[in-house]
Amino acid sequence: MVIIEQFFSKDEVHQYRFALKQVPWNDGKQTAMGMAADVKQNGQADANDAQVQQLANGVLAKMGTTPKLVSAALPHKIFPPCFNRYSEHETYGFHVDAAIMRLPNSQDVIRSDMSMTLFLSEPDEYQGGELVIATEFGEHRVKCQAGDAIVYPSSSLHKVTPVTQGTRIAAITWMQSLVTDQSMRQTLFQLDQTIQSLAIDSNANRQQLDNLHHVYHNLIRQFSQV
């Protein structure tokens, strides 16, 4: 799990919140598949609406220019971001995201390796509504600042706890990674973050930094699938 602080600035959050007030919303159950539909209670912005599509494209553009996200997920294909809304008493019980997702209005599919939730509501705007991700080390409860995003494996069981007061708004998307192995993605992320830290250190040895670059990119060559 990787938290990306200020994926959106506060101004961008405000612009998206204002725009999302103007778009049509549907029952979120309409987009859930299989067992997930039984535990999904929320609203989802109409993905066929032109303004919603424009907002989704804005998130996509931001994803491509966010180094920490690219480093963590190594995205190859990205599902168009969706926008969800949880009002009082709404929730999404434990579920696993579909492994294969068909891209809208296309015959192409993606394998969901990594999921991303972008929080568009401040934590004090709603009670409850935590994103809970089950891992081998126990459950992690996440409630980020508006504009922050969290990236986590799509294979994990996760849920959104019931909102007891206020409204929770977020964007969600899924990514097919260039690297299918989750443990290797984690190793590559740690290596790349180390390289990026050394790159801005004026005392770092250039030859050693070049060697790390060499190792990193050769691992990408070895483990990526395109």
FIMARZA-990657 format. One record per residue: residue number from 1; residue in three letters; x, y, z of N, C-alpha, C in turn. Coordinates in steps of 0.05 Angstrom, whole numbers, plus 5000, padded with zeros to 4 digits. Example, Ala and Ser with C-alpha at 12.3 -4.5 7.8 and 13.67 -1.06 7.14 Angstrom:
REM residues 2
[nudo 1 'Ala' [5264 4886 5156] [5246 4910 5156] [5264 4934 5156]]
[nudo 2 'Ser' [5257 4955 5142] [5273 4979 5143] [5258 5001 5157]]
//
This chain:
REM residues 226
[nudo 1 'Met' [5017 4976 5000] [5000 5000 5000] [5018 5025 5000]]
[nudo 2 'Val' [5012 5043 4983] [5027 5068 4981] [5008 5092 4981]]
[nudo 3 'Ile' [5013 5110 4999] [4997 5135 5001] [5012 5157 4986]]
[nudo 4 'Ile' [4997 5170 4968] [5008 5192 4952] [4995 5218 4962]]
[nudo 5 'Glu' [5010 5233 4978] [4999 5257 4989] [4997 5279 4967]]
[nudo 6 'Gln' [4976 5294 4968] [4971 5317 4950] [4973 5308 4921]]
[nudo 7 'Phe' [4961 5285 4915] [4958 5277 4887] [4942 5299 4872]]
[nudo 8 'Phe' [4922 5309 4885] [4907 5333 4876] [4913 5355 4896]]
[nudo 9 'Ser' [4916 5379 4886] [4918 5403 4903] [4890 5409 4914]]
[nudo 10 'Lys' [4889 5426 4934] [4864 5434 4946] [4846 5448 4925]]
[nudo 11 'Asp' [4859 5464 4907] [4844 5477 4886] [4832 5457 4867]]
[nudo 12 'Glu' [4847 5436 4860] [4836 5415 4842] [4813 5400 4855]]
[nudo 13 'Val' [4816 5395 4881] [4794 5382 4896] [4769 5399 4895]]
[nudo 14 'His' [4772 5425 4900] [4749 5443 4899] [4736 5443 4872]]
[nudo 15 'Gln' [4752 5444 4850] [4741 5444 4823] [4726 5418 4818]]
[nudo 16 'Tyr' [4737 5396 4826] [4723 5370 4821] [4698 5368 4838]]
[nudo 17 'Arg' [4699 5377 4862] [4675 5376 4880] [4652 5393 4868]]
[nudo 18 'Phe' [4659 5416 4858] [4639 5434 4846] [4628 5420 4821]]
[nudo 19 'Ala' [4645 5409 4804] [4636 5397 4779] [4618 5373 4785]]
[nudo 20 'Leu' [4625 5357 4805] [4610 5332 4811] [4582 5338 4822]]
[nudo 21 'Lys' [4578 5363 4831] [4551 5370 4840] [4532 5374 4816]]
[nudo 22 'Gln' [4544 5378 4792] [4527 5384 4768] [4521 5359 4751]]
[nudo 23 'Val' [4533 5336 4758] [4531 5313 4740] [4509 5293 4751]]
[nudo 24 'Pro' [4499 5276 4733] [4479 5256 4742] [4493 5233 4757]]
[nudo 25 'Trp' [4479 5222 4777] [4489 5200 4793] [4470 5176 4791]]
[nudo 26 'Asn' [4481 5152 4791] [4465 5128 4790] [4470 5111 4815]]
[nudo 27 'Asp' [4453 5090 4818] [4457 5071 4839] [4482 5055 4833]]
[nudo 28 'Gly' [4500 5054 4853] [4526 5041 4849] [4524 5011 4843]]
[nudo 29 'Lys' [4502 4999 4851] [4498 4970 4846] [4499 4964 4817]]
[nudo 30 'Gln' [4492 4983 4800] [4491 4978 4771] [4518 4971 4759]]
[nudo 31 'Thr' [4539 4979 4773] [4566 4974 4762] [4581 4952 4776]]
[nudo 32 'Ala' [4568 4940 4797] [4581 4919 4812] [4576 4892 4798]]
[nudo 33 'Met' [4595 4874 4800] [4592 4848 4788] [4592 4826 4809]]
[nudo 34 'Gly' [4577 4804 4804] [4578 4781 4821] [4570 4787 4850]]
[nudo 35 'Met' [4585 4776 4869] [4578 4778 4897] [4581 4807 4907]]
[nudo 36 'Ala' [4597 4823 4893] [4601 4851 4902] [4576 4867 4902]]
[nudo 37 'Ala' [4557 4860 4883] [4532 4875 4881] [4515 4872 4906]]
[nudo 38 'Asp' [4519 4850 4921] [4503 4845 4945] [4511 4863 4968]]
[nudo 39 'Val' [4536 4874 4967] [4546 4889 4990] [4551 4918 4983]]
[nudo 40 'Lys' [4544 4926 4959] [4550 4953 4950] [4526 4971 4953]]
[nudo 41 'Gln' [4529 4992 4969] [4508 5012 4973] [4521 5040 4971]]
[nudo 42 'Asn' [4520 5051 4948] [4531 5078 4944] [4520 5090 4918]]
[nudo 43 'Gly' [4528 5114 4912] [4522 5126 4886] [4546 5128 4869]]
[nudo 44 'Gln' [4542 5128 4843] [4565 5130 4824] [4558 5149 4802]]
[nudo 45 'Ala' [4576 5168 4796] [4571 5187 4775] [4568 5173 4749]]
[nudo 46 'Asp' [4550 5182 4732] [4543 5169 4707] [4567 5170 4688]]
[nudo 47 'Ala' [4580 5147 4683] [4604 5146 4667] [4599 5153 4638]]
[nudo 48 'Asn' [4574 5153 4629] [4568 5161 4601] [4564 5191 4598]]
[nudo 49 'Asp' [4564 5205 4620] [4561 5234 4618] [4587 5247 4609]]
[nudo 50 'Ala' [4584 5266 4591] [4608 5279 4579] [4625 5293 4600]]
[nudo 51 'Gln' [4613 5306 4619] [4629 5320 4639] [4643 5301 4657]]
[nudo 52 'Val' [4630 5278 4664] [4643 5258 4681] [4667 5247 4666]]
[nudo 53 'Gln' [4664 5242 4640] [4686 5232 4624] [4710 5251 4623]]
[nudo 54 'Gln' [4703 5277 4622] [4724 5297 4622] [4739 5298 4649]]
[nudo 55 'Leu' [4724 5295 4671] [4736 5293 4697] [4754 5269 4700]]
[nudo 56 'Ala' [4744 5246 4689] [4760 5221 4690] [4786 5225 4675]]
[nudo 57 'Asn' [4785 5238 4652] [4809 5243 4636] [4829 5260 4651]]
[nudo 58 'Gly' [4818 5278 4667] [4836 5295 4683] [4852 5279 4704]]
[nudo 59 'Val' [4838 5259 4716] [4851 5242 4735] [4872 5225 4721]]
[nudo 60 'Leu' [4865 5214 4697] [4884 5199 4681] [4910 5214 4675]]
[nudo 61 'Ala' [4906 5239 4666] [4929 5256 4660] [4947 5260 4684]]
[nudo 62 'Lys' [4934 5264 4707] [4949 5268 4731] [4965 5243 4739]]
[nudo 63 'Met' [4953 5220 4734] [4966 5195 4741] [4992 5192 4725]]
[nudo 64 'Gly' [4991 5200 4700] [5015 5196 4683] [5038 5215 4690]]
[nudo 65 'Thr' [5032 5236 4706] [5053 5255 4713] [5059 5255 4743]]
[nudo 66 'Thr' [5051 5233 4756] [5057 5230 4785] [5078 5209 4789]]
[nudo 67 'Pro' [5103 5216 4793] [5125 5196 4794] [5121 5174 4814]]
[nudo 68 'Lys' [5111 5181 4838] [5108 5160 4859] [5087 5140 4851]]
[nudo 69 'Leu' [5066 5148 4837] [5045 5129 4827] [5057 5111 4806]]
[nudo 70 'Val' [5071 5123 4787] [5084 5107 4766] [5103 5087 4778]]
[nudo 71 'Ser' [5118 5096 4797] [5138 5079 4810] [5125 5055 4825]]
[nudo 72 'Ala' [5102 5061 4838] [5089 5040 4854] [5074 5020 4838]]
[nudo 73 'Ala' [5061 5029 4816] [5043 5012 4801] [5054 5003 4774]]
[nudo 74 'Leu' [5073 5018 4763] [5084 5012 4736] [5060 5006 4717]]
[nudo 75 'Pro' [5042 5025 4714] [5017 5020 4699] [5022 5016 4670]]
[nudo 76 'His' [5008 4995 4659] [5009 4990 4630] [4982 4998 4618]]
[nudo 77 'Lys' [4960 4991 4631] [4933 4999 4623] [4918 5009 4648]]
[nudo 78 'Ile' [4901 5029 4644] [4886 5040 4666] [4857 5041 4659]]
[nudo 79 'Phe' [4840 5032 4677] [4811 5034 4674] [4802 5063 4678]]
[nudo 80 'Pro' [4784 5074 4661] [4775 5101 4665] [4766 5106 4693]]
[nudo 81 'Pro' [4776 5126 4708] [4768 5130 4735] [4738 5135 4738]]
[nudo 82 'Cys' [4728 5124 4760] [4699 5128 4767] [4697 5145 4792]]
[nudo 83 'Phe' [4675 5157 4797] [4670 5174 4820] [4647 5162 4836]]
[nudo 84 'Asn' [4652 5158 4862] [4631 5147 4879] [4625 5166 4902]]
[nudo 85 'Arg' [4601 5162 4913] [4591 5179 4934] [4577 5162 4955]]
[nudo 86 'Tyr' [4584 5165 4980] [4571 5151 5002] [4557 5171 5019]]
[nudo 87 'Ser' [4531 5169 5020] [4515 5186 5038] [4510 5170 5064]]
[nudo 88 'Glu' [4495 5182 5082] [4491 5169 5108] [4479 5141 5104]]
[nudo 89 'His' [4490 5122 5119] [4481 5094 5120] [4490 5078 5096]]
[nudo 90 'Glu' [4505 5090 5078] [4515 5075 5055] [4542 5063 5060]]
[nudo 91 'Thr' [4548 5041 5047] [4572 5026 5053] [4579 5008 5030]]
[nudo 92 'Tyr' [4602 4995 5031] [4610 4975 5011] [4625 4953 5027]]
[nudo 93 'Gly' [4611 4931 5031] [4623 4909 5047] [4647 4897 5035]]
[nudo 94 'Phe' [4659 4878 5049] [4684 4866 5040] [4679 4853 5012]]
[nudo 95 'His' [4698 4858 4994] [4697 4847 4967] [4724 4847 4955]]
[nudo 96 'Val' [4727 4833 4933] [4752 4833 4917] [4745 4844 4890]]
[nudo 97 'Asp' [4760 4863 4880] [4755 4874 4853] [4757 4852 4832]]
[nudo 98 'Ala' [4741 4855 4811] [4742 4835 4789] [4770 4833 4778]]
[nudo 99 'Ala' [4779 4809 4772] [4806 4805 4762] [4809 4815 4734]]
[nudo 100 'Ile' [4788 4812 4717] [4789 4821 4690] [4766 4841 4686]]
[nudo 101 'Met' [4773 4864 4675] [4753 4885 4671] [4753 4894 4641]]
[nudo 102 'Arg' [4729 4895 4630] [4727 4904 4602] [4726 4935 4601]]
[nudo 103 'Leu' [4743 4947 4585] [4743 4976 4583] [4717 4985 4570]]
[nudo 104 'Pro' [4706 5007 4580] [4680 5017 4569] [4681 5022 4539]]
[nudo 105 'Asn' [4660 5014 4526] [4657 5019 4497] [4681 5008 4481]]
[nudo 106 'Ser' [4690 4984 4489] [4714 4972 4477] [4713 4942 4480]]
[nudo 107 'Gln' [4728 4928 4463] [4731 4900 4466] [4756 4893 4482]]
[nudo 108 'Asp' [4771 4913 4489] [4796 4909 4504] [4789 4904 4534]]
[nudo 109 'Val' [4807 4889 4546] [4804 4883 4575] [4830 4890 4589]]
[nudo 110 'Ile' [4828 4894 4615] [4852 4896 4632] [4851 4877 4654]]
[nudo 111 'Arg' [4874 4869 4664] [4876 4853 4689] [4880 4873 4712]]
[nudo 112 'Ser' [4864 4872 4732] [4866 4891 4754] [4888 4881 4773]]
[nudo 113 'Asp' [4911 4894 4772] [4933 4888 4790] [4933 4907 4814]]
[nudo 114 'Met' [4929 4933 4808] [4930 4953 4829] [4905 4971 4828]]
[nudo 115 'Ser' [4895 4978 4851] [4872 4996 4854] [4882 5023 4866]]
[nudo 116 'Met' [4867 5044 4859] [4874 5070 4871] [4848 5084 4879]]
[nudo 117 'Thr' [4848 5094 4904] [4826 5111 4914] [4837 5139 4918]]
[nudo 118 'Leu' [4824 5158 4906] [4831 5187 4909] [4810 5200 4926]]
[nudo 119 'Phe' [4817 5209 4950] [4797 5221 4968] [4791 5249 4960]]
[nudo 120 'Leu' [4765 5255 4957] [4757 5282 4949] [4741 5296 4971]]
[nudo 121 'Ser' [4737 5283 4994] [4725 5295 5017] [4745 5296 5040]]
[nudo 122 'Glu' [4744 5318 5056] [4761 5319 5079] [4751 5300 5101]]
[nudo 123 'Pro' [4769 5289 5117] [4762 5270 5137] [4740 5280 5157]]
[nudo 124 'Asp' [4740 5306 5162] [4721 5316 5182] [4694 5323 5169]]
[nudo 125 'Glu' [4691 5317 5143] [4665 5322 5129] [4646 5298 5133]]
[nudo 126 'Tyr' [4656 5276 5142] [4639 5253 5145] [4649 5235 5168]]
[nudo 127 'Gln' [4631 5221 5180] [4638 5201 5201] [4636 5173 5189]]
[nudo 128 'Gly' [4654 5156 5197] [4655 5129 5185] [4668 5132 5157]]
[nudo 129 'Gly' [4661 5113 5139] [4671 5115 5112] [4701 5109 5109]]
[nudo 130 'Glu' [4713 5094 5128] [4741 5087 5125] [4744 5065 5103]]
[nudo 131 'Leu' [4765 5068 5088] [4773 5046 5070] [4789 5026 5087]]
[nudo 132 'Val' [4779 5001 5088] [4792 4980 5104] [4803 4959 5085]]
[nudo 133 'Ile' [4829 4955 5087] [4843 4936 5069] [4854 4914 5086]]
[nudo 134 'Ala' [4846 4889 5080] [4856 4866 5095] [4882 4856 5083]]
[nudo 135 'Thr' [4902 4853 5100] [4928 4843 5091] [4936 4819 5109]]
[nudo 136 'Glu' [4958 4807 5103] [4968 4784 5119] [4976 4794 5147]]
[nudo 137 'Phe' [4979 4820 5151] [4987 4831 5177] [4963 4843 5191]]
[nudo 138 'Gly' [4939 4839 5181] [4915 4850 5194] [4902 4871 5177]]
[nudo 139 'Glu' [4881 4883 5187] [4866 4903 5172] [4878 4930 5176]]
[nudo 140 'His' [4880 4945 5154] [4890 4972 5154] [4866 4991 5147]]
[nudo 141 'Arg' [4861 5010 5165] [4840 5029 5161] [4851 5056 5151]]
[nudo 142 'Val' [4840 5065 5129] [4851 5089 5115] [4830 5110 5112]]
[nudo 143 'Lys' [4836 5134 5120] [4818 5157 5116] [4836 5182 5111]]
[nudo 144 'Cys' [4842 5187 5086] [4862 5207 5079] [4850 5235 5077]]
[nudo 145 'Gln' [4868 5254 5075] [4860 5282 5069] [4850 5284 5041]]
[nudo 146 'Ala' [4832 5303 5036] [4823 5308 5009] [4846 5315 4991]]
[nudo 147 'Gly' [4848 5301 4968] [4870 5305 4950] [4891 5283 4952]]
[nudo 148 'Asp' [4891 5268 4973] [4910 5246 4976] [4898 5221 4963]]
[nudo 149 'Ala' [4916 5203 4954] [4908 5178 4941] [4923 5155 4954]]
[nudo 150 'Ile' [4910 5132 4953] [4923 5107 4963] [4923 5087 4940]]
[nudo 151 'Val' [4945 5073 4936] [4947 5052 4916] [4952 5026 4931]]
[nudo 152 'Tyr' [4937 5005 4923] [4939 4980 4938] [4932 4957 4919]]
[nudo 153 'Pro' [4940 4932 4926] [4935 4910 4908] [4905 4905 4904]]
[nudo 154 'Ser' [4897 4901 4879] [4869 4896 4874] [4860 4868 4884]]
[nudo 155 'Ser' [4880 4851 4889] [4874 4824 4899] [4866 4823 4928]]
[nudo 156 'Ser' [4869 4846 4942] [4863 4846 4971] [4833 4849 4976]]
[nudo 157 'Leu' [4824 4836 4997] [4797 4841 5007] [4796 4869 5019]]
[nudo 158 'His' [4776 4885 5012] [4774 4912 5023] [4744 4920 5024]]
[nudo 159 'Lys' [4739 4941 5040] [4712 4950 5043] [4712 4980 5050]]
[nudo 160 'Val' [4689 4993 5048] [4685 5020 5059] [4664 5018 5081]]
[nudo 161 'Thr' [4672 5026 5105] [4654 5023 5128] [4630 5042 5124]]
[nudo 162 'Pro' [4607 5037 5138] [4584 5054 5135] [4589 5083 5142]]
[nudo 163 'Val' [4579 5101 5126] [4580 5129 5132] [4557 5135 5151]]
[nudo 164 'Thr' [4563 5145 5174] [4542 5151 5194] [4534 5180 5195]]
[nudo 165 'Gln' [4550 5197 5183] [4543 5226 5182] [4559 5239 5159]]
[nudo 166 'Gly' [4546 5257 5144] [4560 5271 5122] [4561 5255 5097]]
[nudo 167 'Thr' [4579 5262 5079] [4581 5250 5052] [4610 5246 5046]]
[nudo 168 'Arg' [4616 5222 5035] [4643 5215 5027] [4644 5213 4997]]
[nudo 169 'Ile' [4662 5229 4984] [4665 5228 4955] [4693 5221 4948]]
[nudo 170 'Ala' [4696 5203 4928] [4723 5194 4921] [4723 5186 4891]]
[nudo 171 'Ala' [4747 5184 4880] [4751 5173 4853] [4765 5146 4857]]
[nudo 172 'Ile' [4758 5127 4840] [4771 5101 4841] [4779 5092 4813]]
[nudo 173 'Thr' [4801 5077 4811] [4809 5066 4786] [4825 5041 4790]]
[nudo 174 'Trp' [4831 5026 4769] [4846 5001 4770] [4867 5002 4748]]
[nudo 175 'Met' [4889 4988 4753] [4912 4989 4735] [4922 4961 4730]]
[nudo 176 'Gln' [4928 4955 4705] [4943 4931 4698] [4973 4939 4697]]
[nudo 177 'Ser' [4989 4926 4713] [5017 4933 4716] [5033 4920 4694]]
[nudo 178 'Leu' [5056 4933 4688] [5075 4920 4670] [5088 4896 4683]]
[nudo 179 'Val' [5088 4896 4710] [5100 4874 4725] [5078 4859 4740]]
[nudo 180 'Thr' [5074 4834 4733] [5051 4820 4745] [5056 4811 4773]]
[nudo 181 'Asp' [5081 4805 4780] [5087 4795 4807] [5086 4817 4828]]
[nudo 182 'Gln' [5069 4813 4848] [5065 4835 4868] [5091 4840 4884]]
[nudo 183 'Ser' [5104 4818 4892] [5128 4822 4909] [5151 4836 4893]]
[nudo 184 'Met' [5152 4830 4867] [5172 4843 4850] [5165 4873 4846]]
[nudo 185 'Arg' [5140 4879 4843] [5132 4907 4841] [5140 4922 4866]]
[nudo 186 'Gln' [5137 4910 4890] [5145 4922 4915] [5175 4927 4916]]
[nudo 187 'Thr' [5190 4907 4907] [5219 4909 4907] [5228 4931 4888]]
[nudo 188 'Leu' [5216 4932 4864] [5223 4953 4845] [5215 4981 4855]]
[nudo 189 'Phe' [5193 4983 4869] [5185 5009 4881] [5206 5018 4901]]
[nudo 190 'Gln' [5214 5000 4919] [5233 5007 4939] [5260 5015 4927]]
[nudo 191 'Leu' [5268 5001 4906] [5293 5008 4892] [5291 5035 4878]]
[nudo 192 'Asp' [5268 5040 4865] [5265 5065 4851] [5263 5088 4870]]
[nudo 193 'Gln' [5250 5085 4893] [5249 5106 4913] [5277 5113 4924]]
[nudo 194 'Thr' [5293 5092 4927] [5321 5097 4936] [5336 5112 4915]]
[nudo 195 'Ile' [5333 5105 4890] [5347 5119 4868] [5339 5148 4867]]
[nudo 196 'Gln' [5312 5153 4870] [5303 5181 4869] [5313 5197 4892]]
[nudo 197 'Ser' [5316 5185 4916] [5326 5199 4939] [5356 5206 4934]]
[nudo 198 'Leu' [5371 5187 4924] [5399 5192 4919] [5404 5212 4897]]
[nudo 199 'Ala' [5385 5213 4877] [5389 5231 4854] [5388 5260 4863]]
[nudo 200 'Ile' [5375 5267 4885] [5374 5294 4894] [5394 5300 4917]]
[nudo 201 'Asp' [5410 5280 4923] [5431 5283 4943] [5457 5291 4930]]
[nudo 202 'Ser' [5466 5315 4936] [5490 5325 4923] [5515 5309 4930]]
[nudo 203 'Asn' [5513 5294 4952] [5537 5278 4960] [5536 5250 4949]]
[nudo 204 'Ala' [5515 5243 4934] [5513 5216 4923] [5535 5211 4902]]
[nudo 205 'Asn' [5546 5187 4902] [5566 5179 4882] [5552 5173 4856]]
[nudo 206 'Arg' [5560 5188 4835] [5547 5185 4809] [5550 5157 4797]]
[nudo 207 'Gln' [5573 5145 4800] [5577 5118 4789] [5560 5098 4803]]
[nudo 208 'Gln' [5557 5100 4829] [5540 5081 4844] [5510 5085 4836]]
[nudo 209 'Leu' [5503 5111 4832] [5476 5117 4823] [5470 5105 4795]]
[nudo 210 'Asp' [5490 5107 4777] [5487 5096 4751] [5484 5065 4752]]
[nudo 211 'Asn' [5499 5053 4771] [5497 5024 4774] [5469 5016 4784]]
[nudo 212 'Leu' [5458 5031 4802] [5431 5025 4811] [5410 5028 4789]]
[nudo 213 'His' [5414 5049 4773] [5396 5053 4749] [5398 5028 4731]]
[nudo 214 'His' [5423 5019 4727] [5428 4996 4710] [5413 4971 4720]]
[nudo 215 'Val' [5415 4966 4746] [5401 4943 4758] [5371 4946 4756]]
[nudo 216 'Tyr' [5361 4970 4762] [5332 4975 4761] [5320 4969 4734]]
[nudo 217 'His' [5332 4981 4713] [5321 4979 4687] [5324 4950 4675]]
[nudo 218 'Asn' [5345 4937 4683] [5348 4909 4674] [5327 4891 4688]]
[nudo 219 'Leu' [5320 4897 4713] [5299 4882 4726] [5272 4887 4712]]
[nudo 220 'Ile' [5267 4912 4705] [5243 4919 4690] [5242 4902 4664]]
[nudo 221 'Arg' [5264 4901 4649] [5265 4886 4625] [5259 4856 4630]]
[nudo 222 'Gln' [5269 4846 4652] [5266 4818 4658] [5237 4810 4666]]
[nudo 223 'Phe' [5224 4828 4681] [5199 4820 4693] [5174 4834 4680]]
[nudo 224 'Ser' [5178 4853 4662] [5155 4866 4651] [5143 4850 4628]]
[nudo 225 'Gln' [5117 4854 4625] [5102 4842 4603] [5087 4864 4588]]
[nudo 226 'Val' [5093 4866 4562] [5080 4887 4546] [5067 4875 4521]]
//
